[in-house]
Amino acid sequence: MDPENQRREVAGVSRIDDATHALWDALADIETSRVEHAREVLLDGLRGLVDAQHACWVGAVRMDETLAGDPVRGWRPRIVHHQKTPQTTGTAETAAREQVRQLEAGEVDLSTVRTVSFAGSWRTHRLVDLLPADWFEGEYYRRYYLGQNRVDAIWSGVPVNADVEIYVGLYRHCGHPPFSQADRETVAHAMRGLRWFHRQQVLGHGLAIGASPLTDLERRVLSGLLGGLTDKQIAKRLESSPRTVHEYASRIYRKYAVANRSALMALWLGQGG
């Protein structure tokens, strides 16, 4: 390799490493109760690492009962979040809901089947890594990629436990080049170094309890508990009574199979469970 090109390549790798470490540090500095803000920081950071124009975050659970022949082996998305960015078409969430309805009806695209086939392992793939050339000529790609101004994607799958996974999708819009192998490796490295963070995310969204996620009110109580507020302070914030807050806190402890607030915090910080 030409010395000048080699110097530029080394400098490029160094910049990516610095940006990755800055992202990790930024996430570590966010208060544990600010789950949704932390998720946005993650997606913004990953987009910046590989020049992606859009990102989404999916929390999936494996249901206890599955239909015979289910191509995705009982895995179902329970939280689908698409970032709102200046480049977003505005129909991403509508398209996502349509895709979920199709999956529930048993109409599962090959891209989903291939992604779920790796469940239980850390993985990061580009579309071209997973799918044959004729898939890019099909209706699904035309509708949910080109129709949403997307030309390519990187999907990263994170196994949190046997029944819960996180998927992060990063998209390049039309007019941009497809993702490179180096882009894939950059995302894989950034995601793999955040095991603690992914655990916090699923706990904060109530996904670690499988098919019975936290209710909105339980999630607000959880935020107060993790923020160190007393039952009385949480009750004031929610315009409720301390007794009601105590009852909700007890439900949360049962769902996470812990005995008290300190055990919940230990679980949240990855020190137990």
C-alpha positions as CSV (number, residue, x, y, z in Angstrom):
1,M,0.0,0.0,0.0
2,D,1.2,3.5,-0.8
3,P,2.6,5.2,2.4
4,E,0.3,8.1,2.1
5,N,-2.8,5.9,1.7
6,Q,-1.7,3.8,4.6
7,R,-1.3,7.0,6.7
8,R,-4.8,8.1,5.8
9,E,-6.3,4.6,6.6
10,V,-4.6,4.6,10.0
11,A,-5.9,8.1,10.7
12,G,-9.4,7.1,9.7
13,V,-9.4,4.1,12.0
14,S,-8.1,6.3,14.8
15,R,-10.9,8.8,14.3
16,I,-13.5,6.0,14.4
17,D,-12.0,4.5,17.6
18,D,-12.1,8.0,19.2
19,A,-15.7,8.5,18.2
20,T,-16.7,5.0,19.5
21,H,-15.0,5.6,22.8
22,A,-16.7,9.0,23.0
23,L,-20.0,7.4,22.5
24,W,-19.4,4.8,25.2
25,D,-18.3,7.5,27.6
26,A,-21.4,9.6,26.8
27,L,-23.7,6.7,27.5
28,A,-21.9,5.9,30.7
29,D,-22.5,9.4,31.9
30,I,-26.3,9.4,31.4
31,E,-28.4,8.8,34.5
32,T,-29.8,5.3,34.6
33,S,-33.4,6.4,34.8
34,R,-33.2,8.3,31.4
35,V,-33.7,5.3,29.3
36,E,-35.3,6.9,26.2
37,H,-32.7,9.7,26.1
38,A,-29.9,7.2,26.3
39,R,-31.4,5.2,23.4
40,E,-31.4,8.4,21.3
41,V,-27.8,9.1,22.2
42,L,-26.9,5.6,21.1
43,L,-28.7,5.8,17.8
44,D,-27.3,9.3,17.1
45,G,-23.8,8.0,17.8
46,L,-24.1,5.0,15.7
47,R,-25.4,7.0,12.8
48,G,-22.5,9.3,13.1
49,L,-20.0,6.5,13.0
50,V,-21.1,5.2,9.6
51,D,-22.8,8.2,8.1
52,A,-26.3,6.6,8.3
53,Q,-29.3,8.9,7.7
54,H,-31.9,7.0,9.8
55,A,-32.0,4.5,12.7
56,C,-34.4,2.3,14.6
57,W,-34.5,0.3,17.8
58,V,-36.5,-2.8,18.3
59,G,-37.1,-4.8,21.5
60,A,-38.2,-8.3,20.8
61,V,-39.4,-11.1,23.0
62,R,-39.8,-14.9,22.4
63,M,-43.3,-15.8,23.3
64,D,-44.0,-18.9,25.5
65,E,-46.3,-20.5,22.9
66,T,-45.5,-20.6,19.2
67,L,-47.5,-21.9,16.3
68,A,-46.2,-25.0,14.5
69,G,-44.0,-24.0,11.6
70,D,-43.5,-20.4,12.8
71,P,-40.6,-19.1,10.6
72,V,-39.4,-16.7,13.4
73,R,-39.7,-19.3,16.2
74,G,-41.9,-17.3,18.4
75,W,-40.0,-14.0,18.3
76,R,-42.2,-10.9,18.2
77,P,-41.3,-7.2,18.2
78,R,-42.8,-5.5,21.3
79,I,-41.2,-2.0,21.0
80,V,-40.4,-0.5,17.6
81,H,-38.9,3.0,17.7
82,H,-37.9,4.9,14.6
83,Q,-35.8,8.0,15.0
84,K,-37.3,11.3,13.7
85,T,-34.6,13.0,11.7
86,P,-34.6,15.7,9.0
87,Q,-34.0,12.9,6.4
88,T,-36.9,10.7,7.6
89,T,-39.8,10.4,5.1
90,G,-42.4,10.7,7.9
91,T,-44.0,7.3,7.1
92,A,-41.4,5.1,8.8
93,E,-43.6,4.4,11.8
94,T,-46.6,3.6,9.6
95,A,-44.5,1.2,7.6
96,A,-43.2,-0.4,10.8
97,R,-46.7,-1.0,12.1
98,E,-47.6,-2.6,8.8
99,Q,-44.6,-4.9,8.9
100,V,-45.5,-6.0,12.5
101,R,-49.1,-6.8,11.4
102,Q,-47.8,-8.9,8.5
103,L,-45.4,-10.8,10.9
104,E,-48.3,-11.4,13.3
105,A,-50.3,-12.8,10.4
106,G,-47.5,-15.1,9.4
107,E,-46.4,-13.1,6.4
108,V,-42.7,-13.0,7.2
109,D,-40.1,-11.7,4.8
110,L,-36.9,-13.5,4.1
111,S,-34.9,-10.6,5.6
112,T,-36.6,-11.1,9.0
113,V,-36.2,-14.9,8.8
114,R,-32.5,-14.7,8.1
115,T,-32.0,-12.1,10.9
116,V,-33.9,-14.1,13.5
117,S,-32.1,-17.3,12.5
118,F,-29.1,-16.0,14.3
119,A,-31.0,-15.4,17.6
120,G,-28.9,-16.1,20.6
121,S,-25.7,-14.8,19.2
122,W,-24.2,-11.3,18.8
123,R,-24.3,-10.4,15.1
124,T,-24.2,-7.5,12.8
125,H,-25.1,-7.8,9.1
126,R,-25.5,-5.7,6.0
127,L,-28.4,-6.6,3.7
128,V,-26.0,-8.1,1.2
129,D,-24.5,-10.4,3.9
130,L,-27.9,-12.0,4.5
131,L,-29.9,-11.9,1.3
132,P,-29.6,-13.2,-2.3
133,A,-29.3,-10.7,-5.2
134,D,-32.9,-11.3,-6.4
135,W,-34.3,-10.1,-3.0
136,F,-33.3,-6.6,-4.0
137,E,-35.6,-6.9,-7.0
138,G,-38.6,-8.0,-4.9
139,E,-41.6,-6.2,-3.6
140,Y,-40.5,-6.0,0.0
141,Y,-37.3,-4.2,-0.8
142,R,-39.2,-1.9,-3.2
143,R,-41.9,-1.1,-0.6
144,Y,-40.0,-0.9,2.7
145,Y,-36.6,0.2,1.5
146,L,-36.8,2.2,-1.8
147,G,-40.3,3.3,-0.9
148,Q,-39.0,4.7,2.4
149,N,-36.0,6.4,0.6
150,R,-33.7,3.7,1.9
151,V,-31.1,2.0,-0.2
152,D,-29.2,-0.1,2.4
153,A,-29.2,-1.2,6.0
154,I,-27.0,-2.6,8.7
155,W,-28.8,-4.7,11.4
156,S,-27.2,-5.5,14.7
157,G,-28.8,-8.2,17.0
158,V,-28.1,-8.3,20.7
159,P,-29.1,-11.3,22.8
160,V,-29.9,-10.0,26.3
161,N,-31.2,-13.4,27.6
162,A,-32.8,-16.5,26.1
163,D,-36.1,-14.7,25.6
164,V,-35.2,-11.1,24.9
165,E,-33.2,-9.5,22.1
166,I,-32.5,-6.0,20.9
167,Y,-32.2,-5.1,17.2
168,V,-30.7,-1.8,16.0
169,G,-31.1,-0.9,12.3
170,L,-29.1,1.8,10.6
171,Y,-30.2,3.0,7.1
172,R,-28.5,4.7,4.2
173,H,-30.9,6.8,2.1
174,C,-31.1,6.8,-1.7
175,G,-28.3,8.7,-3.3
176,H,-25.8,7.4,-0.8
177,P,-23.5,4.4,-1.4
178,P,-24.3,1.1,0.3
179,F,-22.6,0.2,3.6
180,S,-19.1,-1.2,3.4
181,Q,-17.6,-4.2,5.2
182,A,-15.7,-1.6,7.3
183,D,-19.0,0.1,8.3
184,R,-20.4,-3.3,9.4
185,E,-17.3,-4.0,11.5
186,T,-17.5,-0.5,13.1
187,V,-21.1,-1.0,14.2
188,A,-20.3,-4.5,15.5
189,H,-17.5,-3.2,17.6
190,A,-19.5,-0.3,19.0
191,M,-22.5,-2.5,19.9
192,R,-20.4,-5.4,21.4
193,G,-18.8,-3.0,23.9
194,L,-22.1,-2.0,25.4
195,R,-23.5,-5.2,27.0
196,W,-24.2,-3.3,30.2
197,F,-26.1,-0.6,28.3
198,H,-28.3,-3.1,26.4
199,R,-29.2,-4.7,29.7
200,Q,-30.3,-1.4,31.1
201,Q,-32.4,-0.7,28.0
202,V,-34.5,-3.8,28.2
203,L,-35.0,-3.5,31.9
204,G,-36.1,0.1,31.5
205,H,-38.6,-0.8,28.8
206,G,-39.9,-3.8,30.8
207,L,-38.9,-6.3,28.2
208,A,-36.9,-8.5,30.5
209,I,-40.1,-9.9,31.9
210,G,-41.0,-11.5,28.5
211,A,-44.6,-11.1,27.2
212,S,-45.8,-8.9,30.1
213,P,-43.9,-5.5,29.7
214,L,-44.3,-2.8,32.3
215,T,-47.3,-0.6,32.1
216,D,-46.7,3.2,31.5
217,L,-47.4,3.9,35.1
218,E,-45.1,1.1,36.3
219,R,-42.4,2.5,34.1
220,R,-42.8,5.9,35.6
221,V,-42.5,4.4,39.1
222,L,-39.5,2.5,38.0
223,S,-37.8,5.7,36.8
224,G,-38.4,7.3,40.3
225,L,-37.1,4.2,42.1
226,L,-33.9,4.2,40.0
227,G,-33.6,8.0,40.5
228,G,-33.5,7.5,44.3
229,L,-36.8,9.1,45.0
230,T,-38.8,8.1,48.0
231,D,-42.3,6.7,47.7
232,K,-43.7,10.0,48.8
233,Q,-41.7,12.0,46.2
234,I,-42.7,9.6,43.4
235,A,-46.4,9.9,44.5
236,K,-46.1,13.7,44.3
237,R,-44.6,13.5,40.9
238,L,-47.4,11.2,39.7
239,E,-50.2,13.0,41.6
240,S,-50.9,9.7,43.4
241,S,-50.6,8.4,47.0
242,P,-47.6,6.8,48.6
243,R,-49.6,3.6,49.2
244,T,-50.4,3.3,45.5
245,V,-46.8,3.9,44.6
246,H,-45.7,1.2,47.1
247,E,-48.2,-1.2,45.5
248,Y,-46.7,-0.5,42.0
249,A,-43.2,-0.8,43.3
250,S,-44.1,-4.3,44.8
251,R,-45.4,-5.3,41.4
252,I,-42.2,-4.2,39.7
253,Y,-40.1,-6.2,42.2
254,R,-42.2,-9.3,41.5
255,K,-41.8,-8.9,37.8
256,Y,-38.0,-8.6,38.1
257,A,-37.9,-11.3,40.8
258,V,-36.2,-9.1,43.3
259,A,-37.0,-8.4,47.0
260,N,-36.5,-4.7,47.3
261,R,-35.2,-1.5,45.8
262,S,-31.5,-2.2,46.5
263,A,-31.8,-5.5,44.7
264,L,-33.6,-3.9,41.8
265,M,-30.7,-1.3,41.5
266,A,-28.2,-4.1,41.7
267,L,-30.0,-5.9,38.8
268,W,-30.2,-2.6,36.9
269,L,-26.4,-2.1,37.2
270,G,-25.7,-5.6,36.1
271,Q,-24.6,-6.8,39.5
272,G,-27.2,-9.5,40.0
273,G,-29.8,-11.6,38.2
